Amino acid sequence: MIKPTLGEKTFDALNVTAMIVLCFLTLYPFLFVAFSSLSDPGLLAQHRGLLWKPYGFSLNAYKAVFANPNILSGYRNTLFYVVVGTFFNLIMTALGAYFLSRRNVFFKNAIMFMIVVTMFFQGGLIPTYLLVSNLGLTDTPWAMIIPGAINTWNLIIMRTSFQAVPVSLEESAKIDGASEWTVMWRIILPLSIPVMAVMVLFYAVGHWNAWFNAMIYLRDRELYPLQLILREILITNSTDNMTTDASGVDKMPIGEAIKYATIMVATIPILVLYPFLQKYFVKGVMIGALKE
């Protein structure tokens, strides 16, 4: 057995120390918010310094959050945007990637060039708003789904993944009478499960965190996603309708606890989804990044 040298031991020690510090810096803000949301608002307001546990365990902040009808409607709308939007994204991206991965497409390089240009030069906010408005999408749920149907970066990753499938498989299927649809749905897509899982993660997280398009295109509060409701609560301090039972002195600490609880309510679902897709993450991205 080869003993590690002093330099290797020093590197390992520094590496472990750096990872511990990085983990702490990454995890502690989340733990702080979690502990704060479970703390008694009065005791939390008096506490100073780091927080290592909930002070005076209380679920009142969560009760106030879930009693707010805007939170529930925001949850409902966000789930709709995530499920329907992600499905729509996958369909559109897969169709575009399959088309661009074919070898016999005319002007394929020119089409790819124009698509890549959109990654660096865009129309801008006002032309985009006018386009969405003229299409009649403003103040409808489709304003949250259709304008971002295809992400250029995701399209390139998926196209590269499709190109990695051996051509001989397609040729064998076509000799047996398979159409382009059959090749795509029964050969290409089943062999691209890892990259499809990564696309689900990318698009679902994007829809879950989306609030800017809602702020621009939506006026009806019944259509607001959860993140826009969360933004109102955190930035404009609109917690008064959730602290009506508290006295004037107690409203501020209760309002702070409600903010922490709202952050947790908006964060936990996507954290639950991530472990189920994490195993595909590296594999899917690497497949999409490699070229023949």
N, C-alpha and C positions, 0 to 999 in steps of 0.2 A: 504494500500500500504506500502510495506516494504522499508524503506529508506536505500540506500546503505551506508555501513560503510566507515570510512576514508580509510581503507585498500583497499576496492573495488574501491573507487574513485581514489586513487593513482594508482592502477593497470590500470584502464581504461585510465587515463591520460598518463601514460607511454606507454601503448599499442598504443594509437592513435598517440602519438609523434613518436614512433618507426616506425609505418606504414607510416606516412607522410615522414619521412626521407628515408625509404626504397623506397617509390614511387618516390621521387625526384631523388635518386641515380640511379634508374632504367630508369626513363623517360628522365632525362636531357641529357644524351649522345645522345639519338635518336633525341631529339629536337635540340640539338646543330648542329648535322649533317644536319638536315632538314633546319634550319635557315641559316646555312653556304652555303648550296647548292643554296639557293634563294637570297643570298647577292651579291652585286657588288664586284667582286674580289679585286679591288683596295681598297675599304673601309674596306673590311674584313681583308686584310693584315695589315691595320693600327690599327685595333681594338685589344684591350687587355682586358683580364678578361672574365667574364661570358657573354654569348650571350643570350639575351632574345627575340630578334626579328631579322628579316633579315635587314641588313644594305644596303640601296640602292637596292631595289627589282630588281632582274635581272634573266632572264631565259636563259641567254647565255650559262651557263654551261650545262643545259639540251639540248639545241640545239646542242652543240658540242658533247655531249654524243650520241644522237640519230643520228647524222651525221656520226658517226664512224661505218663502216660496220662490224667491229669485234663485237661490242655490239649487233647489230641486229642479226648476225649469232649466237652469243652466246645465245641470247634470244630464238631464234628458236630451237637451239639444246637442251637447258635446258627444254623448254616446251615439246619437244619430249621425253626426258629422264624421266621427271616427269610423263607424262600421260602414256606412254607405260611401263615404268619401274614400276610405282606403280600398274598398272593393272596386270603386270606379277608377281610382288611380292604378290599381294593379291591371285591370282590363286594358286601359288605354296605353299604359307603359308597355305591357306585354305585346300588344298589337304593333305599336311603333317599333319596339326592339326587334320583333320577328321580321317585320318588313325590311328594316335596315340591316339585318344580319344575312339576308339572302344575297347570293353571289351574282344573280342575274338581274338585279335592279338597275334600271337606267338612271344615270346622273346621281348615283348613290353618294359619291364623294361630294358633289355640289350640295346635295340635300343635307349631308352631315355637317358641311361647313356652315350652312345657314343656321342649323340647329345649335352648333357650338357658339356661333356669334351671339346668340341670345344669352349665353352665360356671362358675357362681358358688357354687352350693350342692350339696354332694355328701353321700352317706350317711355317709361316714367309714370308717376302716379296719376297725373291728370288725364293723359290719353287712355290709360288703363281704366280709370273710373268711367270716362265717357263711353268706352267700348262696352264695359259691363252694364252701364246704364242703358245704352241703346239696345242691348240684347234683352232688356227687360228682366235682368237678374237681380237688380238692387231690391233690398227688402224681401228677398226670398232665400230659403235655405240653400239654393243652388249657387248663390254668390260665394258660399264657403267651399264649394266642391269643384265647380267647373273651371274657374280661372286658374286653379293650380292642378289641373288634371294630370299633367305630365311634368315631372321634375327632370331637367336636362341631364343632370349628373346621374340620377337613377336610371334614366334611359340608356346612357352610355354603358353603365355597369351591366345592365341586363342584356344589352345587345352583345357585349363582349362575352358574356356567359353563354348566350345562345350560339355564338360563333364557335365556341369550344366543343360543341357537340359534333361528333364525327359525321362527315358528309355521307359516309357509307350507310349509316342508319337511315337517313332520309331517302337515299337512292333505293335501298332495299324496300322501304315502305311504299315508295311511288311505283316501283315495279309490281308490287302486289295490289296496286290500284288506289293507294291512299291519296287524298287530296291535300292541298296546303293546310286546310283547317284540321284535318286528321293528324298531319305531321306535327302541327303546333300543339294541339291539345293532348295528343296521346303519346308523343315522343319527346318534343322539346321541353314542354312544361314539367312533366314528371321527372325528367333528368335535371331540372333546374330548381328543385325544391329548396336547397340552401339559399340561393340568391332570392327566391321568392319570399322566403321567411324574413330575410334582411329587408326586403322592400316593404313588407308588412310592418316591420318595426320602424323603419324610417318614416313611412307615410302616417302610421298611427300616432307616433309621437308628435309629428308635425301638426296633425289635426287636433291632438289633445292640447297642445300648447298654443294653438292659433287664437289670436285676439285682434290683430291689426286689421285684417280683412273685415271682421265683424264690426269694428269701430267705424270703418269707412263705408261699408255697403249696407249695414243693417240699421234701421231706425226703430223697428218693433222690438221692445224688450223681451217679448215672448220668444224671440228667435236668438237671443244672446247666448253665446257659449259660456261655459263655466269660467274660462280664463278672463273674459271681459267683466263678468261679475266680480271675480277675484280682484281684478285691477281697480275697479271702482271702490271696493272695500279697503284695499291697501293704500291706494294713492289719494283718493278723495276722502278717506276716513268715514265712509258712509255706513257706519255701524249703529247709528241712532235707532233705526227701526228694529234692531235686534237687542237693544238694551233698554227697552221701555219700562221694564220692571225695576230697573236699578235707580238709585237716587243720583243726584247730580255729581256727588263726590265719587261714587263708585263707577260711574259710567266709563271713565277713561281706562282704569285697569281691566274692566270687563271687555271693553272694546279691543284692547291689545290682545287679550286671550282669544277673543273671537277671530282676530286676524291670524293668529298662529293656527287655530283649529281649521280655519278656511284653507290655509296653505296645505295642511296635512290632508284634508279632504280632497283637494285638487291634485295632490302628488301621489298618494298611495296607490290608486288604481294602475297607473302606468308603471310603478315600481313592481307591482304584482305581475304585470304582463312580461316585463323584461326577462326574468330568469327562464321563461319558457322558450324564448327566442334567442337567448344569449349563446347557446351551443351552436347555432347556425351562423352567428355573426361573423367570426373570423373566416370561416370556411366560405361563406357566401360572398363576402367582400373580396377575398383573394381570388376566387373563381372569376368574379367580374372584372378584376383588375388585370388578370393575366391575358396575354395575347398569344396566339399561335405563332 
